[in-house]
Amino acid sequence: RKEVEQDPGPFNVPEGATVAFNCTYSNSASQSFFWYRQDCRKEPKLLMSVYSSGNEDGRFTAQLNRASQYISLLIRDSKLSDSATYLCVVNMGSNYQLIWGAGTKLIIKP
Amino acid sequence: DTAVSQTPKYLVTQMGNDKSIKCEQNLGHDTMYWYKQDSKKFLKIMFSYNNKELIINETVPNRFSPKSPDKAHLNLHINSLELGDSAVYFCASSQGADGYTFGSGTRLTVV
């Protein structure tokens, strides 16, 4: 089993819809979690951190489920500009040991 | 000002050559990294330096040698380049438990 797993997609979603995807992690000792966004041929950029209590930033909501060992990202009222690959990142215990998922590709269609 | 800048942006070179990629950050971060992203888009850490000290050295061929002259710079030198080295190499920096800031990447193509 991979340490961090994501559905690679692509998720094809009409503009304005709500889309959600999950990321599972194998190490129950993982301490912190992040979602990054990577546009085609660009560098990854931090989208949001994922806190135990959940985290909301505008149209984006991230949640953590420690019991089932997954984090989720929900995007409401999706925009064309949300098209990107979303990378799940798990900190295994120190800041130097981030494990990256392979990413979920999201395509928002007009 | 670009927070994490790496040069060159594109690098096309022949097998067997030696090349270097440079990275500089002006964020005052203590930790810098080199990542490799291959054609399957997996991001894999190669090296990490904290205050000029090597703290992560993943299973990377010893043809790859990082150098950190100060905490704002982390360079990557690659000897005897092979076809399989073709990838995008990202430099990044971080401070504490905050997320990473990445450079824009160096697209290396070995022919």
Backbone of each chain as ProteinMPNN parsed JSONL, in Angstrom:
{"seq_chain_A": "RKEVEQDPGPFNVPEGATVAFNCTYSNSASQSFFWYRQDCRKEPKLLMSVYSSGNEDGRFTAQLNRASQYISLLIRDSKLSDSATYLCVVNMGSNYQLIWGAGTKLIIKP", "coords_chain_A": {"N_chain_A": [[0.855, -1.196, 0.0], [0.561, 2.21, -0.86], [2.1, 5.063, 0.717], [0.753, 7.498, 0.666], [-2.213, 7.947, -0.946], [-4.025, 8.817, -3.846], [-6.874, 9.275, -5.941], [-6.208, 9.331, -9.293], [-7.797, 10.549, -11.212], [-8.816, 11.79, -14.488], [-11.094, 14.143, -12.974], [-13.922, 15.215, -14.408], [-15.787, 18.028, -14.414], [-18.711, 20.031, -14.439], [-18.778, 23.596, -14.737], [-19.502, 25.486, -11.834], [-20.429, 23.395, -10.345], [-20.198, 21.246, -7.418], [-17.362, 19.644, -6.144], [-15.595, 16.888, -4.804], [-12.755, 15.325, -3.41], [-10.773, 12.648, -2.079], [-7.982, 11.683, -0.001], [-5.951, 9.113, 1.051], [-3.95, 7.982, 3.793], [-1.223, 6.065, 5.083], [0.21, 5.971, 7.466], [-0.456, 6.079, 10.762], [0.659, 7.757, 12.566], [1.031, 10.164, 11.423], [1.272, 13.694, 11.305], [0.674, 16.255, 10.298], [-1.054, 17.878, 7.589], [-1.592, 18.701, 4.186], [-2.991, 20.445, 1.374], [-1.972, 20.904, -1.895], [-1.826, 22.782, -4.926], [-1.258, 22.196, -8.333], [-0.621, 23.627, -11.331], [-0.603, 22.966, -14.881], [2.633, 22.329, -15.985], [3.754, 23.962, -14.111], [4.954, 25.057, -10.834], [4.181, 23.345, -7.705], [1.761, 24.805, -5.495], [0.938, 25.944, -2.263], [-2.252, 25.266, -1.158], [-4.024, 24.891, 1.031], [-3.708, 24.268, 4.551], [-4.528, 21.394, 6.52], [-6.485, 21.029, 9.234], [-7.219, 19.421, 12.382], [-9.746, 20.153, 13.163], [-10.907, 20.76, 10.823], [-10.934, 22.928, 7.951], [-11.701, 25.933, 6.361], [-11.693, 27.891, 3.456], [-12.923, 30.288, 1.788], [-14.349, 29.071, -1.095], [-13.33, 26.605, -0.679], [-12.993, 23.673, 1.252], [-11.364, 21.794, 3.656], [-10.969, 18.651, 5.194], [-10.19, 16.436, 7.913], [-9.985, 13.053, 8.688], [-9.099, 11.196, 11.133], [-9.591, 8.682, 12.19], [-10.265, 7.046, 10.054], [-8.185, 7.582, 8.475], [-7.927, 9.542, 6.351], [-7.87, 12.485, 4.266], [-9.841, 15.166, 3.002], [-10.903, 17.191, 0.242], [-13.052, 19.74, -0.603], [-14.64, 21.468, -3.137], [-16.599, 24.148, -3.779], [-19.059, 25.607, -6.007], [-17.56, 25.541, -8.483], [-14.954, 26.9, -10.524], [-13.697, 27.727, -13.805], [-11.027, 28.267, -13.559], [-10.248, 26.645, -11.518], [-9.316, 24.324, -12.527], [-6.807, 22.003, -12.401], [-4.087, 20.08, -10.973], [-4.467, 18.457, -7.919], [-2.636, 18.061, -5.087], [-2.041, 15.923, -2.434], [-0.536, 16.108, 0.712], [1.412, 14.729, 3.267], [2.679, 15.016, 6.48], [5.03, 13.153, 8.066], [5.992, 13.296, 10.613], [8.159, 14.878, 11.098], [9.207, 18.065, 9.969], [10.699, 17.567, 7.782], [9.962, 15.355, 6.458], [7.923, 15.121, 4.382], [5.422, 13.477, 2.646], [4.322, 12.944, -0.567], [1.292, 12.734, -2.397], [0.327, 11.397, -5.617], [-1.37, 13.043, -6.912], [-4.548, 14.455, -7.931], [-6.253, 14.955, -10.844], [-8.153, 17.658, -11.913], [-10.681, 18.81, -14.002], [-12.449, 21.486, -15.036], [-15.325, 22.123, -16.777], [-16.839, 24.327, -19.172]], "CA_chain_A": [[0.0, 0.0, 0.0], [1.344, 3.438, -0.914], [1.971, 5.854, 1.94], [-0.282, 8.499, 0.406], [-2.883, 7.549, -2.184], [-5.08, 9.655, -4.386], [-7.454, 8.901, -7.226], [-5.555, 10.238, -10.248], [-8.759, 11.231, -12.072], [-9.312, 13.138, -14.196], [-12.478, 14.437, -12.623], [-14.481, 16.209, -15.335], [-16.889, 18.6, -13.642], [-19.22, 21.269, -15.066], [-18.606, 24.839, -13.984], [-20.57, 25.744, -10.879], [-20.736, 22.206, -9.543], [-19.373, 20.955, -6.242], [-16.559, 18.434, -6.357], [-14.823, 16.496, -3.616], [-11.903, 14.15, -3.529], [-10.117, 12.203, -0.857], [-6.605, 11.204, -0.018], [-5.735, 8.24, 2.199], [-2.559, 7.866, 4.215], [-1.045, 4.769, 5.751], [0.893, 6.076, 8.749], [-1.364, 6.685, 11.734], [1.401, 8.743, 13.358], [1.157, 11.4, 10.637], [0.935, 14.8, 12.195], [0.075, 17.417, 9.641], [-1.578, 17.541, 6.267], [-1.728, 19.887, 3.333], [-3.382, 20.336, -0.036], [-1.283, 21.78, -2.829], [-2.38, 22.83, -6.273], [-0.22, 22.323, -9.353], [-1.092, 23.857, -12.691], [0.209, 22.288, -15.888], [3.968, 22.856, -16.246], [4.083, 24.964, -13.092], [5.325, 24.472, -9.551], [3.092, 23.197, -6.734], [1.557, 25.946, -4.597], [0.139, 25.58, -1.106], [-3.653, 25.676, -1.221], [-4.427, 25.059, 2.421], [-3.359, 23.259, 5.534], [-5.705, 20.65, 6.98], [-6.432, 20.932, 10.676], [-8.105, 18.39, 12.95], [-11.095, 20.697, 13.249], [-11.351, 21.158, 9.492], [-10.443, 24.227, 7.54], [-12.456, 26.461, 5.228], [-11.132, 29.108, 2.886], [-13.769, 30.637, 0.65], [-15.085, 27.946, -1.691], [-12.577, 25.38, -0.412], [-13.073, 23.117, 2.601], [-10.534, 20.604, 3.855], [-11.315, 17.93, 6.422], [-9.314, 15.335, 8.299], [-10.616, 11.962, 9.41], [-7.97, 10.404, 11.65], [-9.998, 7.285, 12.437], [-10.218, 6.33, 8.769], [-6.919, 7.969, 7.864], [-7.999, 10.219, 5.067], [-8.229, 13.892, 4.235], [-10.694, 15.455, 1.861], [-10.971, 18.561, -0.255], [-14.333, 20.035, -1.234], [-14.649, 22.743, -3.852], [-17.973, 24.554, -4.117], [-19.212, 26.604, -7.078], [-16.267, 25.428, -9.167], [-14.642, 27.85, -11.601], [-12.791, 27.191, -14.823], [-9.657, 28.44, -13.067], [-9.928, 25.599, -10.539], [-8.712, 23.192, -13.248], [-5.419, 21.834, -11.952], [-3.874, 18.84, -10.237], [-4.472, 18.727, -6.483], [-1.698, 17.142, -4.444], [-2.209, 15.695, -1.001], [0.793, 15.998, 1.316], [1.315, 14.28, 4.648], [3.907, 15.147, 7.262], [5.104, 11.913, 8.83], [6.469, 13.43, 11.988], [9.034, 16.036, 11.184], [8.965, 18.918, 8.807], [11.528, 17.182, 6.654], [9.498, 14.102, 5.871], [6.644, 15.249, 3.709], [5.16, 12.46, 1.635], [3.412, 13.532, -1.538], [0.482, 11.906, -3.273], [0.601, 11.607, -7.043], [-2.234, 14.112, -7.396], [-5.833, 14.222, -8.589], [-6.439, 15.958, -11.88], [-9.506, 18.204, -11.98], [-10.953, 19.605, -15.198], [-13.746, 22.148, -14.949], [-15.783, 22.384, -18.152], [-17.863, 25.394, -19.227]], "C_chain_A": [[0.886, 1.239, 0.0], [1.1, 4.243, 0.352], [0.878, 6.901, 1.823], [-0.913, 8.17, -0.941], [-3.977, 8.519, -2.566], [-5.611, 9.04, -5.664], [-6.882, 9.851, -8.275], [-6.523, 11.026, -11.129], [-8.485, 10.911, -13.53], [-10.785, 13.163, -13.789], [-12.934, 15.535, -13.587], [-15.77, 16.743, -14.74], [-17.397, 19.856, -14.342], [-19.004, 22.458, -14.143], [-19.804, 25.058, -13.058], [-20.912, 24.567, -9.987], [-19.833, 22.147, -8.315], [-18.633, 19.655, -6.482], [-15.764, 18.157, -5.083], [-13.934, 15.322, -3.955], [-11.131, 13.917, -2.248], [-8.685, 11.797, -1.102], [-6.433, 10.331, 1.224], [-4.251, 8.155, 2.516], [-2.415, 6.643, 5.104], [-0.484, 4.877, 7.162], [0.018, 6.809, 9.761], [-0.667, 7.727, 12.6], [1.574, 10.067, 12.615], [0.593, 12.573, 11.417], [0.303, 15.997, 11.511], [-0.134, 17.119, 8.162], [-1.807, 18.814, 5.477], [-2.352, 19.484, 2.008], [-2.583, 21.369, -0.817], [-1.996, 21.71, -4.16], [-1.208, 22.978, -7.245], [-0.869, 22.495, -10.711], [-0.111, 23.224, -13.662], [1.521, 23.032, -16.12], [4.357, 23.997, -15.295], [4.488, 24.257, -11.8], [4.108, 24.284, -8.659], [2.997, 24.442, -5.85], [0.623, 25.517, -3.472], [-1.272, 26.142, -1.246], [-4.172, 25.904, 0.197], [-3.869, 23.947, 3.285], [-4.647, 22.587, 5.993], [-5.579, 20.447, 8.472], [-7.429, 19.884, 11.158], [-9.549, 18.861, 12.966], [-11.659, 21.055, 11.882], [-10.906, 22.579, 9.207], [-11.211, 24.69, 6.321], [-11.814, 27.765, 4.77], [-11.936, 29.43, 1.627], [-14.557, 29.431, 0.157], [-14.452, 26.59, -1.362], [-12.725, 24.963, 1.055], [-12.231, 21.86, 2.66], [-10.915, 19.974, 5.186], [-10.343, 16.787, 6.635], [-10.135, 14.304, 9.054], [-9.51, 11.022, 9.878], [-8.341, 8.931, 11.821], [-9.869, 6.457, 11.16], [-8.989, 6.698, 7.954], [-7.098, 8.514, 6.456], [-8.25, 11.709, 5.281], [-9.03, 14.138, 2.968], [-10.586, 16.925, 1.49], [-12.287, 18.729, -0.996], [-14.232, 21.403, -1.884], [-16.088, 23.043, -4.258], [-17.947, 25.557, -5.262], [-17.931, 26.661, -7.929], [-16.162, 26.389, -10.355], [-13.71, 27.184, -12.606], [-11.35, 27.235, -14.328], [-9.274, 27.432, -11.972], [-9.298, 24.379, -11.208], [-7.227, 23.131, -12.921], [-5.281, 20.423, -11.405], [-3.738, 19.187, -8.767], [-3.669, 17.629, -5.786], [-1.944, 17.106, -2.943], [-0.824, 15.471, -0.405], [0.634, 15.688, 2.801], [2.682, 14.416, 5.309], [3.979, 13.973, 8.221], [5.651, 12.08, 10.237], [7.493, 14.514, 12.162], [8.827, 16.836, 9.921], [9.715, 18.43, 7.58], [11.005, 15.957, 5.937], [8.081, 14.244, 5.335], [6.542, 14.162, 2.651], [4.07, 12.996, 0.719], [2.59, 12.464, -2.245], [0.795, 12.24, -4.721], [-0.322, 12.65, -7.656], [-3.519, 13.617, -8.028], [-6.042, 15.345, -9.596], [-7.912, 16.359, -11.969], [-9.633, 19.066, -13.226], [-12.353, 20.181, -15.059], [-14.154, 22.557, -16.368], [-16.86, 23.451, -18.157], [-19.251, 24.821, -19.514]], "O_chain_A": [[1.848, 1.319, 0.764], [0.048, 4.134, 0.983], [0.156, 7.158, 2.787], [-0.224, 8.122, -1.959], [-4.749, 8.982, -1.726], [-4.88, 8.362, -6.386], [-7.054, 11.064, -8.156], [-6.148, 12.037, -11.722], [-7.956, 9.834, -13.808], [-11.589, 12.328, -14.203], [-12.398, 16.643, -13.58], [-16.737, 16.0, -14.576], [-16.592, 20.67, -14.796], [-19.045, 22.329, -12.92], [-20.955, 24.846, -13.441], [-21.609, 24.725, -8.985], [-18.855, 22.885, -8.193], [-19.209, 18.68, -6.966], [-15.326, 19.073, -4.388], [-14.328, 14.428, -4.704], [-10.873, 14.827, -1.46], [-8.243, 11.599, -2.233], [-6.739, 10.769, 2.333], [-3.404, 8.244, 1.627], [-3.354, 6.238, 5.788], [-0.679, 3.972, 7.973], [-0.221, 8.01, 9.634], [-1.33, 8.498, 13.294], [2.201, 10.991, 13.134], [-0.427, 12.458, 12.097], [-0.528, 16.681, 12.108], [0.507, 16.247, 7.575], [-2.166, 19.856, 6.024], [-2.254, 18.334, 1.58], [-2.524, 22.544, -0.452], [-2.671, 20.733, -4.484], [-0.291, 23.768, -7.021], [-1.583, 21.612, -11.185], [1.048, 22.976, -13.33], [1.519, 24.227, -16.417], [5.167, 24.863, -15.625], [4.383, 23.037, -11.681], [3.106, 24.979, -8.827], [4.008, 25.051, -5.501], [-0.361, 24.815, -3.703], [-1.458, 27.345, -1.428], [-4.691, 26.973, 0.518], [-3.595, 22.842, 2.817], [-5.731, 23.156, 5.865], [-4.664, 19.764, 8.931], [-8.357, 19.51, 10.441], [-10.471, 18.061, 12.802], [-12.762, 21.593, 11.786], [-10.548, 23.331, 10.114], [-11.362, 23.942, 5.355], [-11.444, 28.619, 5.576], [-11.66, 28.91, 0.546], [-15.339, 28.843, 0.903], [-14.99, 25.547, -1.733], [-12.602, 25.779, 1.967], [-12.364, 20.97, 1.821], [-11.153, 20.668, 6.174], [-9.758, 16.247, 5.696], [-10.894, 14.65, 9.96], [-9.043, 10.166, 9.125], [-7.509, 8.045, 11.621], [-9.42, 5.312, 11.191], [-8.785, 6.173, 6.86], [-6.505, 8.017, 5.498], [-8.762, 12.134, 6.316], [-8.907, 13.405, 1.987], [-10.229, 17.775, 2.306], [-12.602, 17.96, -1.904], [-13.796, 22.372, -1.262], [-16.71, 22.275, -4.992], [-16.959, 26.263, -5.469], [-17.311, 27.716, -8.063], [-17.129, 26.645, -11.074], [-13.028, 26.208, -12.295], [-10.551, 26.352, -14.638], [-8.118, 27.374, -11.553], [-8.797, 23.491, -10.518], [-6.489, 24.091, -13.139], [-6.248, 19.661, -11.379], [-2.992, 20.095, -8.401], [-3.982, 16.443, -5.883], [-2.039, 18.142, -2.284], [-0.025, 14.721, -0.964], [-0.172, 16.305, 3.497], [3.7, 13.987, 4.765], [3.113, 13.805, 9.08], [5.762, 11.103, 10.977], [7.678, 15.022, 13.268], [8.324, 16.323, 8.921], [9.404, 18.833, 6.46], [11.554, 15.561, 4.909], [7.161, 13.563, 5.787], [7.463, 13.957, 1.861], [3.022, 13.447, 1.182], [3.113, 11.423, -2.642], [1.446, 13.243, -5.013], [-0.099, 13.097, -8.781], [-3.582, 12.519, -8.582], [-6.012, 16.526, -9.25], [-8.796, 15.51, -12.085], [-8.804, 19.94, -13.478], [-13.33, 19.437, -14.975], [-13.413, 23.252, -17.063], [-17.703, 23.49, -17.26], [-20.224, 25.572, -19.594]]}, "seq_chain_B": "DTAVSQTPKYLVTQMGNDKSIKCEQNLGHDTMYWYKQDSKKFLKIMFSYNNKELIINETVPNRFSPKSPDKAHLNLHINSLELGDSAVYFCASSQGADGYTFGSGTRLTVV", "coords_chain_B": {"N_chain_B": [[9.751, 40.652, -6.217], [11.048, 37.418, -6.757], [10.353, 34.67, -4.684], [11.502, 32.075, -4.358], [13.947, 31.26, -6.451], [15.129, 29.596, -9.297], [17.658, 28.505, -11.497], [18.98, 27.077, -14.531], [15.833, 27.628, -16.311], [15.183, 25.908, -18.339], [16.943, 23.098, -19.551], [18.84, 21.493, -21.804], [20.765, 18.798, -22.654], [23.577, 16.706, -23.497], [23.992, 13.162, -23.051], [26.221, 12.077, -20.521], [27.343, 14.504, -19.972], [28.19, 17.103, -17.516], [26.259, 19.01, -15.322], [24.883, 21.932, -13.66], [22.37, 23.115, -11.403], [20.961, 26.018, -10.064], [19.76, 27.469, -6.995], [18.002, 29.888, -5.156], [16.718, 31.463, -2.247], [14.75, 34.092, -0.891], [13.344, 34.296, 1.406], [14.128, 33.961, 3.953], [13.996, 31.465, 5.04], [14.866, 28.464, 6.9], [15.227, 25.921, 5.88], [15.921, 24.078, 2.971], [15.199, 22.395, -0.139], [15.61, 19.806, -2.62], [13.633, 18.52, -5.152], [12.475, 15.928, -7.33], [10.476, 15.612, -10.171], [9.014, 13.264, -12.055], [8.051, 11.886, -15.302], [5.667, 10.682, -14.707], [4.62, 12.307, -12.883], [5.11, 12.069, -10.162], [6.225, 13.519, -7.178], [9.313, 13.51, -5.762], [11.389, 13.587, -2.955], [14.772, 14.59, -2.919], [17.039, 15.753, -1.651], [17.623, 17.498, 1.455], [18.395, 20.449, 3.162], [19.204, 21.993, 6.219], [19.834, 25.019, 7.507], [22.348, 25.044, 6.142], [23.153, 22.464, 6.629], [23.191, 19.076, 5.708], [20.312, 17.158, 5.862], [18.492, 15.377, 4.851], [19.011, 12.757, 2.694], [18.08, 11.14, 0.238], [17.683, 7.973, -1.47], [19.594, 8.415, -3.885], [21.449, 8.509, -6.872], [25.025, 8.762, -6.569], [25.979, 10.508, -8.393], [24.65, 12.792, -8.199], [25.08, 15.765, -6.53], [24.507, 17.847, -3.897], [24.966, 21.295, -2.891], [25.357, 23.666, -0.384], [26.104, 26.783, 0.041], [25.324, 28.808, 1.761], [22.503, 29.546, 3.902], [20.606, 30.538, 2.237], [20.966, 29.554, -0.258], [20.921, 26.744, -2.404], [22.429, 24.493, -4.341], [22.51, 22.209, -7.125], [24.464, 19.727, -8.405], [25.085, 17.709, -11.176], [26.647, 14.881, -12.294], [27.896, 13.161, -15.196], [25.506, 12.799, -16.85], [22.489, 10.95, -17.445], [20.012, 9.367, -19.589], [17.758, 8.758, -18.071], [17.726, 10.722, -16.183], [16.262, 12.793, -17.057], [13.781, 15.051, -16.291], [11.632, 17.149, -14.239], [13.099, 19.371, -12.058], [12.626, 20.575, -8.89], [13.263, 23.198, -6.688], [12.791, 24.012, -3.265], [11.686, 25.773, -0.306], [11.277, 26.033, 3.269], [9.887, 26.927, 6.459], [9.922, 25.951, 9.73], [6.915, 24.361, 10.621], [5.42, 25.191, 8.532], [4.028, 25.315, 5.196], [5.617, 24.468, 2.046], [7.498, 26.616, -0.162], [7.855, 26.715, -3.54], [10.308, 26.804, -6.179], [10.156, 27.699, -9.687], [10.879, 25.562, -11.202], [13.154, 23.415, -13.027], [13.459, 22.264, -16.166], [14.851, 19.477, -17.222], [16.329, 17.939, -19.91], [17.78, 15.154, -21.195], [19.679, 14.14, -23.854]], "CA_chain_B": [[10.9, 39.745, -6.109], [10.705, 36.01, -6.703], [10.71, 34.154, -3.373], [12.441, 30.987, -4.609], [14.294, 31.33, -7.869], [16.086, 28.581, -9.72], [18.141, 28.669, -12.868], [18.145, 27.64, -15.602], [14.458, 27.143, -16.394], [15.252, 24.768, -19.255], [18.307, 22.603, -19.729], [18.927, 20.36, -22.719], [22.177, 18.46, -22.667], [23.851, 15.347, -23.972], [24.405, 12.138, -22.074], [27.624, 12.103, -20.134], [27.766, 15.848, -19.548], [27.992, 17.524, -16.131], [25.512, 20.271, -15.292], [24.467, 22.424, -12.347], [21.16, 23.921, -11.271], [21.131, 26.87, -8.888], [18.529, 27.864, -6.321], [18.163, 30.911, -4.129], [15.455, 31.909, -1.654], [14.887, 35.346, -0.142], [12.285, 34.256, 2.415], [14.711, 33.781, 5.278], [13.721, 30.115, 5.534], [16.037, 27.697, 7.339], [15.325, 24.62, 5.226], [15.77, 24.046, 1.521], [15.013, 21.037, -0.657], [15.534, 19.488, -4.036], [12.666, 17.495, -5.512], [12.428, 15.504, -8.729], [9.152, 15.202, -10.634], [9.239, 12.548, -13.301], [6.981, 11.974, -16.311], [4.426, 10.211, -14.094], [4.2, 13.418, -12.01], [5.414, 11.88, -8.752], [7.223, 14.405, -6.578], [10.123, 12.743, -4.809], [12.454, 14.38, -2.367], [16.132, 14.106, -3.156], [17.908, 16.253, -0.585], [17.154, 18.617, 2.251], [19.403, 21.108, 3.984], [18.726, 22.904, 7.234], [20.956, 25.88, 7.892], [23.54, 24.554, 5.425], [23.516, 21.102, 7.021], [22.419, 18.057, 5.011], [19.5, 16.401, 6.805], [17.85, 14.283, 4.117], [19.736, 12.344, 1.508], [17.348, 9.949, -0.173], [18.427, 7.066, -2.344], [19.849, 9.143, -5.126], [22.81, 8.166, -7.326], [26.006, 9.738, -6.095], [26.268, 11.482, -9.454], [23.958, 14.016, -7.791], [25.714, 16.306, -5.327], [24.017, 19.173, -3.521], [25.917, 22.155, -2.17], [24.671, 24.807, 0.212], [27.128, 27.712, 0.539], [24.702, 29.519, 2.88], [21.144, 28.999, 4.046], [19.734, 31.073, 1.183], [21.311, 28.946, -1.538], [21.124, 25.291, -2.486], [22.692, 24.156, -5.738], [22.533, 20.77, -7.417], [25.377, 19.398, -9.485], [24.854, 16.353, -11.676], [27.74, 14.38, -13.14], [27.658, 12.035, -16.121], [24.056, 12.742, -17.027], [21.906, 9.8, -18.127], [18.686, 9.63, -20.139], [16.775, 8.654, -17.0], [17.743, 11.925, -15.341], [15.313, 13.768, -17.63], [12.668, 15.279, -15.352], [11.595, 18.53, -13.749], [13.708, 19.459, -10.731], [12.104, 21.718, -8.152], [13.843, 23.636, -5.431], [11.76, 24.53, -2.369], [12.156, 26.144, 1.026], [10.222, 26.056, 4.274], [10.286, 27.38, 7.791], [9.128, 25.275, 10.728], [5.876, 23.446, 10.142], [4.678, 25.815, 7.451], [4.159, 24.657, 3.899], [6.759, 24.78, 1.207], [7.437, 27.505, -1.314], [8.645, 26.096, -4.602], [10.761, 27.525, -7.359], [9.347, 27.415, -10.878], [11.306, 24.3, -11.789], [14.126, 23.322, -14.119], [13.127, 21.122, -17.032], [16.095, 18.887, -17.727], [16.179, 16.924, -20.95], [19.068, 14.557, -21.557], [19.514, 13.516, -25.181]], "C_chain_B": [[10.418, 38.307, -5.996], [11.209, 35.423, -5.395], [11.756, 33.035, -3.474], [12.735, 30.988, -6.105], [15.334, 30.275, -8.193], [16.426, 28.799, -11.18], [19.012, 27.491, -13.249], [16.729, 27.083, -15.544], [14.384, 25.904, -17.303], [16.719, 24.394, -19.45], [18.251, 21.379, -20.627], [20.401, 20.053, -22.9], [22.368, 17.021, -23.121], [24.221, 14.432, -22.826], [25.884, 12.275, -21.782], [28.116, 13.46, -19.675], [27.54, 16.047, -18.054], [27.285, 18.869, -16.159], [25.16, 20.639, -13.858], [23.176, 23.214, -12.454], [21.316, 24.725, -9.98], [19.787, 27.259, -8.3], [18.846, 28.874, -5.231], [16.796, 31.271, -3.568], [15.705, 33.157, -0.813], [13.825, 35.452, 0.945], [12.832, 34.155, 3.838], [14.44, 32.412, 5.879], [15.0, 29.386, 5.913], [16.274, 26.441, 6.507], [15.078, 24.74, 3.728], [15.816, 22.612, 1.024], [15.255, 20.996, -2.156], [14.575, 18.334, -4.216], [12.813, 17.169, -6.991], [10.999, 15.092, -9.053], [9.313, 14.563, -11.999], [8.014, 12.631, -14.213], [5.643, 11.501, -15.765], [3.931, 11.189, -13.03], [4.42, 13.174, -10.526], [6.484, 12.868, -8.323], [8.008, 13.609, -5.561], [11.239, 13.616, -4.266], [13.791, 13.735, -2.663], [17.017, 14.481, -1.973], [17.19, 17.341, 0.192], [18.307, 19.143, 3.095], [18.707, 22.02, 4.984], [19.909, 23.723, 7.734], [22.298, 25.342, 7.396], [23.925, 23.117, 5.779], [22.612, 20.103, 6.318], [21.639, 17.221, 6.016], [18.727, 15.278, 6.14], [18.68, 14.016, 2.875], [19.104, 11.031, 1.08], [18.206, 9.096, -1.104], [18.55, 7.686, -3.727], [21.251, 8.746, -5.58], [23.825, 9.213, -6.891], [26.536, 10.637, -7.209], [25.624, 12.831, -9.123], [24.616, 14.527, -6.51], [25.175, 17.706, -5.052], [25.118, 19.962, -2.831], [25.148, 23.356, -1.663], [25.712, 25.755, 0.788], [26.631, 28.567, 1.698], [23.236, 29.127, 2.894], [20.172, 29.538, 3.005], [19.963, 30.417, -0.173], [21.462, 27.44, -1.412], [21.24, 24.936, -3.961], [22.745, 22.648, -5.898], [23.441, 20.544, -8.612], [25.157, 17.943, -9.886], [25.987, 15.978, -12.625], [27.24, 13.288, -14.066], [26.167, 11.806, -16.358], [23.613, 11.554, -17.86], [20.509, 10.157, -18.625], [17.617, 9.658, -19.04], [16.763, 9.84, -16.048], [16.785, 12.985, -15.856], [14.084, 13.85, -16.728], [12.598, 16.786, -15.09], [12.143, 18.512, -12.325], [13.216, 20.744, -10.073], [12.934, 21.948, -6.905], [12.695, 24.169, -4.569], [12.412, 24.954, -1.061], [10.974, 26.153, 1.98], [10.8, 26.562, 5.594], [9.362, 26.707, 8.801], [8.129, 24.331, 10.095], [5.03, 24.041, 9.04], [4.886, 25.038, 6.162], [5.378, 25.142, 3.14], [6.443, 25.887, 0.225], [8.391, 26.937, -2.351], [9.164, 27.133, -5.585], [9.951, 27.059, -8.565], [9.812, 26.178, -11.637], [12.353, 24.454, -12.874], [13.803, 22.074, -14.908], [14.394, 20.617, -17.696], [15.765, 17.815, -18.745], [17.563, 16.442, -21.347], [18.877, 13.801, -22.865], [20.739, 12.667, -25.537]], "O_chain_B": [[9.497, 38.01, -5.236], [12.362, 35.644, -5.023], [12.763, 33.049, -2.767], [11.845, 30.739, -6.919], [16.298, 30.086, -7.452], [15.592, 29.219, -11.982], [19.717, 26.947, -12.398], [16.467, 26.148, -14.788], [13.613, 24.979, -17.049], [17.603, 25.25, -19.505], [17.683, 20.352, -20.256], [21.192, 20.928, -23.254], [21.429, 16.226, -23.126], [24.697, 14.87, -21.779], [26.691, 12.552, -22.669], [29.179, 13.567, -19.063], [26.816, 15.289, -17.408], [27.658, 19.762, -16.92], [25.139, 19.792, -12.966], [22.918, 23.888, -13.451], [21.738, 24.201, -8.95], [18.793, 27.367, -9.019], [19.819, 28.736, -4.49], [15.824, 31.376, -4.315], [16.717, 33.272, -0.123], [13.449, 36.55, 1.356], [12.08, 34.253, 4.807], [14.626, 32.208, 7.079], [16.067, 29.632, 5.351], [17.4, 25.949, 6.437], [14.149, 25.415, 3.284], [16.388, 21.732, 1.667], [15.126, 21.997, -2.86], [14.673, 17.309, -3.541], [13.217, 18.009, -7.795], [10.382, 14.324, -8.315], [9.694, 15.216, -12.97], [7.062, 13.357, -13.927], [4.594, 11.871, -16.292], [2.936, 10.925, -12.354], [3.974, 13.971, -9.701], [7.503, 13.04, -8.991], [7.439, 13.088, -4.602], [11.941, 14.294, -5.015], [13.931, 12.512, -2.662], [17.663, 13.624, -1.371], [16.289, 18.01, -0.315], [19.086, 18.377, 3.663], [17.753, 22.724, 4.651], [20.858, 23.187, 8.307], [23.252, 25.21, 8.162], [24.928, 22.609, 5.277], [21.391, 20.262, 6.328], [22.229, 16.635, 6.924], [18.343, 14.318, 6.807], [19.005, 14.925, 2.111], [19.528, 9.953, 1.497], [19.32, 9.475, -1.467], [17.707, 7.489, -4.603], [22.157, 8.653, -4.752], [23.521, 10.405, -6.849], [27.444, 11.438, -6.984], [25.992, 13.866, -9.679], [24.699, 13.8, -5.52], [25.353, 18.626, -5.85], [26.061, 19.402, -2.272], [24.389, 23.986, -2.4], [26.162, 25.556, 1.916], [27.427, 29.006, 2.529], [22.774, 28.44, 1.983], [19.044, 29.056, 2.897], [19.238, 30.692, -1.129], [22.045, 26.93, -0.456], [20.284, 25.061, -4.726], [22.991, 21.91, -4.944], [23.22, 21.094, -9.692], [25.058, 17.06, -9.034], [26.248, 16.66, -13.616], [26.281, 12.582, -13.756], [25.647, 10.724, -16.086], [24.258, 11.19, -18.844], [19.897, 11.116, -18.156], [16.695, 10.472, -19.075], [15.879, 9.946, -15.198], [16.523, 13.971, -15.167], [13.436, 12.843, -16.444], [13.374, 17.575, -15.629], [11.696, 17.725, -11.49], [13.365, 21.841, -10.613], [13.262, 21.017, -6.169], [11.731, 24.719, -5.099], [13.533, 24.554, -0.747], [9.821, 26.265, 1.563], [12.013, 26.614, 5.8], [8.145, 26.876, 8.732], [8.448, 23.597, 9.16], [4.02, 23.454, 8.651], [5.796, 24.217, 6.05], [6.063, 26.084, 3.538], [5.295, 26.083, -0.173], [9.57, 26.709, -2.082], [8.557, 28.183, -5.796], [9.153, 26.127, -8.462], [9.187, 25.793, -12.625], [12.431, 25.481, -13.549], [13.865, 20.961, -14.386], [14.935, 21.244, -18.607], [15.004, 16.89, -18.462], [18.409, 17.226, -21.779], [18.016, 12.927, -22.967], [20.783, 12.066, -26.61]]}, "name": "protein", "num_of_chains": 2, "seq": "RKEVEQDPGPFNVPEGATVAFNCTYSNSASQSFFWYRQDCRKEPKLLMSVYSSGNEDGRFTAQLNRASQYISLLIRDSKLSDSATYLCVVNMGSNYQLIWGAGTKLIIKPDTAVSQTPKYLVTQMGNDKSIKCEQNLGHDTMYWYKQDSKKFLKIMFSYNNKELIINETVPNRFSPKSPDKAHLNLHINSLELGDSAVYFCASSQGADGYTFGSGTRLTVV"}
